[in-house]
Amino acid sequence: MSLMFGYPFLAILIGTAINIGLGFFYFWLLKKTESSSSWWAVMIIGIFVFLGLGFL
């Protein structure tokens, strides 16, 4: 979609790499906090971060 709207290819690659990195970090952090009460905090904060990145 981004290519159709004329965004620079390098910006698309950098944005994709950042999103993939944050996604891996988010799910890794969820796995690390699986049996603790901080799991809920990681989950809720992660949802808001990804929703916020979607609007940028």
SVG drawing of the C-alpha trace seen along z (x, -y; Angstrom):
<svg xmlns="http://www.w3.org/2000/svg" viewBox="-4 -10 20 29">
<polyline fill="none" stroke="black" stroke-width="0.4" points="0.0,0.0 2.8,-2.4 4.4,-2.1 1.1,-2.9 0.9,-6.2 4.4,-7.2 6.3,-6.7 10.1,-6.3 11.2,-2.7 13.9,-3.2 11.4,-4.6 9.1,-1.6 12.0,0.8 13.1,-1.0 9.5,-1.2 9.0,2.5 12.2,3.4 11.3,1.4 7.8,2.9 9.2,6.4 11.8,5.8 9.2,4.3 6.9,7.3 9.5,9.8 10.5,7.9 6.8,7.6 6.1,11.4 9.5,12.2 8.6,10.0 5.2,11.6 6.8,15.0 9.3,13.9 6.6,12.5 4.2,15.4 3.8,16.5 3.9,13.2 1.5,10.4 3.5,8.0 2.2,10.0 -0.9,7.8 1.1,4.6 3.3,5.8 0.2,6.8 -1.7,3.6 1.2,1.3 2.2,3.3 -1.3,3.0 -1.3,-0.8 2.2,-1.1 1.2,0.8 -2.0,-1.1 0.0,-4.4 2.5,-3.2 -0.4,-2.5 -1.5,-6.1 2.0,-7.4"/>
</svg>
